[in-house]
Amino acid sequence: MKKQVFHSPKAPEPKGPYSQGIVHNGILYISGQVSIESNTGNIIRGTIEDETRATLENIKIIIEEAGSKMEDVLKVTCYLSNMDDFEGFNNTYKEYFPKEPPARTTIQAGRLPMDIKLEIDAIVAIK
């Protein structure tokens, strides 16, 4: 099966030479998402909770536009600019995955684009 580029006009436009997502063999690979308002393209700056919520909302938009749900997320990788934000990030994150959360890796990145607090990518089963 050939890879298919996935794009949702409801989610933020990529800021670089990458796709929002790629679908291949029933799996959606979502590129790293950040706290950008999809309708304005403006970065949402605030607490780690604010930025986590905005980032996960962007991921949720892409997942739902692809016909799946947050429950279908298999794996996420989370990049925090400061591991001291882990508790606030984690508390907000679990609101989006209250039951049977996906596999996850969380690391501290040296510096993220646009000096944001976090970036999250995801791998999702497509129905």
N, C-alpha and C positions, 0 to 999 in steps of 0.2 A: 504494500500500500504506500502511495506517495504521501509525503507530508503536505499538510494544508495550513496555510497561514490563517489564523483566527483574529478577527478585529471586531470590536464593539464600538460603535459611535457614542455609546453612553459612558464609556470608560475614558480616562485620560489618554490623550495621544502620546505615543512614545516620544521621549526627548532625545532620542539618538537612533542609530541605525539598527534597530531591532523590532521585532513584532510583539504585540501584546501577548500573543500566544501562538503555539503550534499544536495542531492536532495530528496524531499519528497512532494508528492501531487502537483506537478507542480511548486514547489518553490525551488530555489537554495539558500542555506544559506552559504555565503562565510565567512570563518574564517578571523580574523584580518590580514590584509596585511600591509606590511611596505615597505620602500624604499630599496628593495634588487634587484640587477640586476639579471634577471632570467637566463641569460646565464653563469654568473660567480659565482653567489651566494654572491657577495660582497655587502656590505651596501653602499648605495649612501648617502654621507653626504654633506650637503650644506645648502642653505637657506631653509626656510620653503616652499618656492615656489618649489624649486628643489625636496625636499622630498615629497611634496604633489603630484606633477606631477608623480614622479616615482611610488608612492603608487597607485595612480589612474590608471596608465598604467597597473600595475599588476592586479588590479581588472578588468579592461577592457579586458585583455587577458582571464581571467577565464570566464567572462560573454560571450565573443564571442565564446570561445571554447565550451561552453555549448549550443550555438545556439541562444543566445539572444543578446540584445543591451543595451547600457547604458540607453536608454529610458525606459527599462523594470525594472530598479531598483526601488523597492518599498520603501525601508528604509535603511538608513546608520547610523552607530554610529561612531563618530570620537573622538579619544582620542588625545588631544594635551598635550605635556609635559609642555608647557608654554602658557597660554592664551594670553600673549602679542603678540603671533604669529597669533592670530585669523584673523586679517585683511588680511595678506599675504596669509594665508591658504584659507580664504574665496574667495579671488579674483581668485586664481588658481582653486579652487573647482568648481566655477561657469562656468569655461570654459568647463568642462565635463558635466554639466547639465544646458545648456542655456535656455531650455524651460521645463516647468512642472517638476521642480526638485523633487526628492523623499522626503519623510518625513526624518527628520534628527535630531539626538541628537549630540551635541558637548559638551564634558566635558574636564576639565583639569585633567590629570592623575598625580599622584605623581611622578612616574618614569616609563618609558617604557623600555621594553627589549632592550638590546644593546645600551642604551642611545640614541635612535632615537627620532625624534621630533614629530612623530605622528604615529598612527595606525588607520586603517579604516576597519570595517567589513560591509557587505552588505547583504540584502535580495532581491532576484531578481525573477521575474516571468519568468518561462521557457516556451518557445513557442513550 
